[in-house]
């Protein structure tokens, strides 16, 4: 299996999410919000049950890189970026907020690609599971960056372009993982920290602001979906 193809497919999710914003497709936005909840549960399950055992199997010291991945995303998204949250931006923001959000998210999306490539270095099954985890949050990610750009007064074209930048960063993460030794050795551990951060620190707080059984069901359904996907992949992906 070619991880670059999976990275390109995931990157297109950024564009789809951005298009839902610029075209004001309310039904699509509702679907993406459901993906946010489902994706949070799925990502948590993949990180804890799929990635962490592989990271710690032969080298417990890799836990340090898990922590570094977690801290790096927090630094990029919430220290260096003054205004960021997942989901649609409904308030006016400064023009620079969109640019800083792109820069902050680029770190995270780069490691989305690293995660996909690193997963395939372990097994086809883990690679596909990580691809699915990345894809599920690519839609709300594209929605987020496009809405921040539009709220900052940027054009629809630039909003879609910003989502495209995130997609390119994902593909670049795959390419570099295959050619840069440290990424090949430690990329899976760093990606585990990144995945945990996105799921637990970005997505779950967004869910907690939404009341109702539908969001809760989607979240727990995402965690259950991991087991279903793992079982389905056992028969035909190695």
Buried (B, 14 or more C-beta within 10 A) or exposed (E): EEBBEBBBBBBBBBBBBBBBBBEEEEEBBEEBBBBBBBBBBBBBBBBBBBBBEBBBEEEEEBBBBBBBBBEBBBEBBBEEBEBBBBBBBEEEBEEEBBBBBBBBBBBBBBBBBBBBBBBBBBBBBBBBBBBBBBBBBBBBBBBBBBBBBBBBEBEBEBBBBBBBBBBBBBBBBBBBBBEEEEBBBBBBBBBBBBBBBBBBBBBBEBBEEBEEEEBBBBBEBBBBBBEEBBEEBEEEBE
